[in-house]
Amino acid sequence: MGTCRCFSYLPPPKVVKQLGLRPGTIAISPLNHLRPLLSSDDPNAAYTFLSCLSVLDPSLWTGSGMELEHSEHTTLKEQEVKKIMMFLDSNDTTLRQKVKH
């Protein structure tokens, strides 16, 4: 979570520059490091994923910015968005609230 918070203080072009993101190096995009948390069955991992996503600039994971070469590695996939939305129906109040904010 600390790394995500650090990235939140930098504008997206600076994050891209710091990570050395260029065509051919998209595997190190912030989203790629967060994906395993979303696919976990552990609610703590899901909360960490949502927390990190909330502090990262959306252009780093939505495919809407010019900073990254957007591809399946740098943009949330449809099934990932569906999983995030499923947290709205979770029994875990904390996860439901995290998705809303």
Backbone as ProteinMPNN parsed JSONL, in Angstrom:
{"seq_chain_A": "MGTCRCFSYLPPPKVVKQLGLRPGTIAISPLNHLRPLLSSDDPNAAYTFLSCLSVLDPSLWTGSGMELEHSEHTTLKEQEVKKIMMFLDSNDTTLRQKVKH", "coords_chain_A": {"N_chain_A": [[0.825, -1.187, 0.0], [2.005, 1.197, 0.705], [3.732, 1.819, -1.428], [1.893, 2.335, -3.463], [0.666, 4.601, -2.413], [2.818, 6.351, -2.498], [3.121, 6.615, -5.283], [0.81, 8.0, -5.763], [1.327, 10.617, -5.218], [2.737, 11.556, -7.309], [2.583, 12.989, -10.586], [1.004, 11.317, -13.368], [2.78, 11.225, -15.746], [5.272, 11.333, -14.522], [5.288, 9.03, -12.924], [5.277, 7.081, -14.9], [7.746, 7.659, -16.059], [9.472, 7.193, -13.86], [9.113, 4.455, -13.461], [10.138, 3.556, -15.765], [8.539, 2.955, -17.936], [7.911, 1.871, -21.088], [7.147, 1.04, -24.505], [7.217, -2.444, -24.697], [8.022, -2.756, -22.096], [5.817, -2.927, -20.547], [5.02, -4.75, -18.675], [5.696, -3.977, -16.162], [3.881, -2.169, -15.261], [1.883, -0.315, -12.893], [-0.654, -1.521, -12.503], [-0.32, -4.208, -13.214], [1.05, -5.225, -11.046], [-0.866, -5.142, -9.119], [-2.928, -6.826, -9.88], [-2.812, -9.623, -8.985], [-3.792, -9.362, -6.394], [-6.486, -8.773, -6.728], [-7.446, -11.116, -7.824], [-7.303, -12.853, -5.757], [-8.809, -14.798, -3.113], [-8.853, -13.789, -0.651], [-10.206, -11.476, 1.536], [-8.745, -9.348, 2.602], [-6.747, -8.947, 0.735], [-8.289, -8.092, -1.407], [-9.234, -5.687, -0.349], [-6.828, -4.294, -0.12], [-6.155, -4.131, -2.839], [-8.275, -2.467, -3.788], [-7.775, -0.196, -2.269], [-5.239, 0.607, -3.181], [-5.83, 1.058, -5.876], [-7.527, 3.211, -5.591], [-5.849, 5.319, -4.9], [-4.102, 5.617, -6.979], [-3.533, 7.464, -9.964], [-6.238, 7.577, -12.174], [-5.664, 7.487, -14.931], [-3.596, 5.748, -15.149], [-4.638, 3.231, -15.082], [-7.035, 3.037, -16.466], [-6.991, 3.292, -19.187], [-7.325, 5.74, -20.285], [-5.488, 7.769, -20.408], [-2.628, 9.488, -21.815], [-0.17, 8.752, -21.02], [0.704, 6.119, -20.883], [1.299, 3.306, -23.011], [-1.523, 1.939, -23.887], [-2.848, -1.204, -23.165], [-3.834, -4.65, -22.77], [-2.374, -5.138, -20.534], [-2.185, -2.798, -19.117], [-4.66, -1.788, -18.604], [-7.768, -2.137, -16.938], [-9.521, -5.18, -17.266], [-12.666, -6.318, -18.626], [-13.822, -8.398, -17.044], [-12.463, -7.975, -14.673], [-13.397, -5.493, -13.853], [-16.049, -6.227, -13.441], [-15.702, -7.96, -11.262], [-14.843, -6.144, -9.329], [-17.15, -4.596, -9.107], [-18.831, -6.518, -8.047], [-18.14, -6.518, -5.411], [-19.78, -4.679, -4.286], [-21.987, -6.061, -3.499], [-21.054, -7.546, -1.46], [-20.759, -9.32, 1.664], [-19.106, -8.156, 3.37], [-18.841, -5.202, 4.899], [-16.834, -3.292, 4.864], [-15.51, -3.71, 2.411], [-17.61, -3.117, 0.649], [-17.964, -0.371, 1.186], [-15.473, 0.573, 0.425], [-15.471, 0.259, -2.336], [-17.359, 2.106, -3.063], [-16.138, 4.518, -2.501]], "CA_chain_A": [[0.0, 0.0, 0.0], [2.887, 2.354, 0.777], [4.206, 2.14, -2.772], [0.77, 2.965, -4.183], [0.498, 5.951, -1.876], [3.92, 7.16, -3.047], [2.794, 6.928, -6.671], [-0.314, 8.926, -5.819], [1.827, 11.989, -5.104], [3.408, 11.917, -8.56], [1.709, 13.034, -11.756], [1.196, 10.113, -14.179], [3.992, 11.167, -16.576], [6.429, 11.083, -13.669], [5.224, 7.611, -12.557], [5.709, 6.347, -16.085], [9.187, 7.877, -16.195], [10.164, 6.53, -12.753], [9.071, 3.01, -13.671], [10.772, 3.238, -17.038], [7.535, 2.321, -18.792], [8.002, 2.127, -22.513], [6.71, -0.157, -25.236], [8.095, -3.573, -24.413], [8.24, -2.883, -20.657], [4.525, -2.701, -19.909], [4.802, -5.723, -17.605], [5.943, -3.379, -14.851], [2.901, -1.12, -14.97], [1.321, -0.484, -11.546], [-1.801, -2.424, -12.515], [0.133, -5.6, -13.251], [1.443, -5.635, -9.7], [-2.064, -5.195, -8.285], [-3.867, -7.855, -10.359], [-2.904, -10.819, -8.131], [-4.611, -9.055, -5.219], [-7.892, -8.842, -7.122], [-7.823, -12.503, -8.107], [-7.231, -13.607, -4.505], [-10.058, -14.976, -2.364], [-8.639, -13.151, 0.647], [-10.813, -10.138, 1.576], [-7.707, -8.349, 2.878], [-6.096, -8.668, -0.546], [-9.24, -7.286, -2.184], [-9.229, -4.344, 0.236], [-5.562, -3.674, -0.516], [-6.296, -3.797, -4.26], [-9.157, -1.305, -3.921], [-7.085, 0.95, -1.666], [-4.186, 1.039, -4.115], [-6.479, 1.604, -7.066], [-8.129, 4.507, -5.273], [-4.852, 6.389, -4.789], [-3.398, 5.779, -8.259], [-4.225, 8.282, -10.957], [-6.998, 6.689, -13.056], [-5.079, 7.334, -16.272], [-2.629, 4.649, -15.1], [-5.296, 1.93, -15.13], [-8.315, 3.049, -17.189], [-6.827, 3.385, -20.633], [-7.781, 7.052, -20.734], [-4.408, 8.749, -20.441], [-1.641, 9.409, -22.884], [1.114, 8.459, -20.428], [1.069, 4.727, -21.12], [0.789, 2.609, -24.186], [-2.578, 1.15, -23.264], [-3.024, -2.559, -23.664], [-4.454, -5.497, -21.754], [-1.523, -5.122, -19.347], [-2.25, -1.516, -18.421], [-6.059, -1.38, -18.498], [-8.61, -3.158, -16.319], [-10.319, -5.972, -18.189], [-14.092, -6.324, -18.304], [-14.104, -9.299, -15.923], [-11.918, -7.365, -13.462], [-14.362, -4.462, -13.455], [-17.199, -6.954, -12.896], [-15.352, -8.439, -9.92], [-14.854, -4.969, -8.448], [-18.555, -4.23, -8.888], [-19.427, -7.554, -7.203], [-17.877, -6.176, -4.01], [-20.924, -3.888, -3.805], [-22.924, -7.022, -2.905], [-20.301, -8.332, -0.486], [-21.177, -9.326, 3.069], [-18.108, -7.352, 4.073], [-19.195, -3.784, 4.828], [-15.636, -2.517, 4.536], [-15.302, -3.804, 0.959], [-18.682, -2.352, -0.012], [-17.671, 1.048, 1.334], [-14.252, 0.909, -0.326], [-15.831, 0.377, -3.747], [-18.133, 3.348, -3.224], [-15.303, 5.714, -2.323]], "C_chain_A": [[0.869, 1.251, 0.0], [3.391, 2.789, -0.584], [3.112, 2.837, -3.568], [0.575, 4.393, -3.71], [1.609, 6.865, -2.399], [3.62, 7.562, -4.488], [1.676, 7.95, -6.766], [0.136, 10.38, -5.742], [2.505, 12.477, -6.382], [2.395, 12.034, -9.686], [2.005, 11.814, -12.641], [2.436, 10.113, -15.066], [5.243, 10.861, -15.757], [6.462, 9.62, -13.203], [5.749, 6.767, -13.705], [7.222, 6.461, -16.246], [9.957, 7.127, -15.108], [10.205, 5.017, -12.928], [9.749, 2.598, -14.97], [9.815, 2.579, -18.001], [7.662, 2.81, -20.225], [7.429, 0.917, -23.231], [7.72, -1.273, -25.012], [8.371, -3.753, -22.928], [6.936, -2.723, -19.894], [4.251, -3.685, -18.778], [5.033, -5.118, -16.23], [4.988, -2.234, -14.556], [2.322, -1.361, -13.577], [0.18, -1.504, -11.499], [-1.373, -3.884, -12.508], [0.538, -6.106, -11.878], [0.244, -5.776, -8.773], [-2.99, -6.353, -8.65], [-3.934, -9.091, -9.472], [-3.756, -10.585, -6.877], [-6.09, -9.183, -5.537], [-8.336, -10.284, -7.336], [-7.774, -13.39, -6.86], [-8.622, -13.734, -3.874], [-9.99, -14.319, -0.988], [-9.254, -11.745, 0.648], [-9.795, -9.034, 1.863], [-6.962, -7.972, 1.603], [-6.997, -7.794, -1.413], [-9.255, -5.854, -1.665], [-7.95, -3.599, -0.15], [-5.61, -3.26, -1.978], [-7.112, -2.523, -4.433], [-8.511, -0.044, -3.349], [-6.015, 1.493, -2.605], [-4.799, 1.683, -5.357], [-7.032, 3.007, -6.794], [-7.111, 5.637, -5.17], [-4.044, 6.583, -6.065], [-4.208, 6.675, -9.181], [-4.952, 7.343, -11.929], [-6.394, 6.509, -14.452], [-4.054, 6.202, -16.312], [-3.299, 3.276, -15.16], [-6.614, 1.907, -15.901], [-8.177, 3.057, -18.705], [-7.205, 4.738, -21.176], [-6.663, 8.078, -20.873], [-3.444, 8.51, -21.577], [-0.285, 8.929, -22.355], [1.622, 7.058, -20.742], [0.593, 4.264, -22.482], [-0.262, 1.641, -23.645], [-2.768, -0.175, -23.986], [-3.709, -3.359, -22.568], [-3.642, -5.508, -20.462], [-1.719, -3.866, -18.51], [-3.672, -1.001, -18.227], [-6.853, -2.501, -17.833], [-9.441, -3.863, -17.382], [-11.772, -5.984, -17.713], [-14.397, -7.202, -17.094], [-13.532, -8.762, -14.607], [-12.85, -6.263, -12.946], [-15.596, -5.122, -12.846], [-16.914, -7.438, -11.48], [-15.357, -7.281, -8.922], [-16.296, -4.591, -8.117], [-19.266, -5.257, -8.0], [-19.184, -7.272, -5.716], [-18.996, -5.312, -3.432], [-21.973, -4.773, -3.136], [-22.272, -7.878, -1.827], [-20.938, -8.268, 0.902], [-20.258, -8.443, 3.91], [-18.394, -5.861, 3.852], [-18.006, -2.932, 4.392], [-15.363, -2.538, 3.038], [-16.359, -3.009, 0.204], [-18.38, -0.854, 0.037], [-16.453, 1.459, 0.517], [-14.569, 1.083, -1.816], [-16.565, 1.695, -3.995], [-17.264, 4.594, -3.154], [-14.06, 5.602, -3.097]], "O_chain_A": [[0.521, 2.251, -0.627], [3.472, 3.983, -0.87], [3.374, 3.816, -4.268], [0.344, 5.294, -4.517], [1.358, 8.029, -2.708], [3.836, 8.711, -4.873], [1.597, 8.691, -7.746], [-0.596, 11.278, -6.157], [2.81, 13.662, -6.521], [1.442, 11.256, -9.74], [3.137, 11.33, -12.661], [3.108, 9.084, -15.144], [6.165, 10.206, -16.243], [7.538, 9.031, -13.097], [6.558, 5.86, -13.511], [7.898, 5.474, -16.535], [10.976, 6.497, -15.391], [11.197, 4.371, -12.59], [9.911, 1.407, -15.236], [10.22, 1.735, -18.801], [7.536, 3.999, -20.519], [7.246, -0.133, -22.615], [8.928, -1.065, -25.125], [8.898, -4.789, -22.524], [6.955, -2.413, -18.703], [3.327, -3.469, -17.993], [4.607, -5.691, -15.227], [5.264, -1.41, -13.684], [2.275, -2.505, -13.125], [0.075, -2.269, -10.54], [-2.009, -4.71, -11.854], [0.385, -7.29, -11.581], [0.328, -6.457, -7.751], [-3.76, -6.813, -7.807], [-5.035, -9.579, -9.219], [-4.37, -11.52, -6.362], [-6.866, -9.652, -4.705], [-9.484, -10.628, -7.056], [-8.167, -14.555, -6.914], [-9.492, -12.887, -4.079], [-10.978, -14.305, -0.253], [-8.858, -10.907, -0.162], [-9.97, -7.902, 1.412], [-6.591, -6.813, 1.415], [-6.526, -6.867, -2.073], [-9.285, -4.908, -2.453], [-7.991, -2.411, -0.468], [-5.163, -2.168, -2.33], [-6.696, -1.605, -5.139], [-8.685, 1.048, -3.89], [-5.905, 2.704, -2.796], [-4.336, 2.724, -5.823], [-7.004, 3.875, -7.666], [-7.473, 6.801, -5.336], [-3.372, 7.603, -6.222], [-5.439, 6.638, -9.168], [-4.342, 6.411, -12.453], [-6.602, 5.472, -15.083], [-3.682, 5.745, -17.393], [-2.611, 2.262, -15.276], [-7.253, 0.858, -15.985], [-9.157, 2.848, -19.42], [-7.391, 4.894, -22.383], [-6.89, 9.161, -21.414], [-3.452, 7.457, -22.215], [0.645, 8.721, -23.133], [2.828, 6.839, -20.853], [-0.388, 4.77, -23.026], [0.078, 0.639, -23.016], [-2.837, -0.253, -25.213], [-4.117, -2.8, -21.55], [-4.169, -5.853, -19.404], [-1.445, -3.876, -17.31], [-3.864, 0.11, -17.734], [-6.64, -3.677, -18.128], [-9.993, -3.229, -18.282], [-12.063, -5.699, -16.551], [-15.152, -6.795, -16.211], [-14.063, -9.063, -13.537], [-13.057, -6.129, -11.74], [-16.131, -4.636, -11.85], [-17.771, -7.343, -10.601], [-15.827, -7.434, -7.794], [-16.614, -4.3, -6.964], [-20.201, -4.907, -7.279], [-19.94, -7.737, -4.864], [-19.141, -5.225, -2.213], [-22.754, -4.302, -2.309], [-22.879, -8.831, -1.337], [-21.575, -7.277, 1.26], [-20.604, -8.042, 5.021], [-18.209, -5.338, 2.753], [-18.162, -1.969, 3.642], [-15.023, -1.51, 2.453], [-16.048, -2.312, -0.762], [-18.528, -0.155, -0.966], [-16.406, 2.566, -0.021], [-14.001, 1.952, -2.477], [-16.39, 2.317, -5.043], [-17.636, 5.63, -3.704], [-13.232, 6.512, -3.071]]}, "name": "protein", "num_of_chains": 1, "seq": "MGTCRCFSYLPPPKVVKQLGLRPGTIAISPLNHLRPLLSSDDPNAAYTFLSCLSVLDPSLWTGSGMELEHSEHTTLKEQEVKKIMMFLDSNDTTLRQKVKH"}
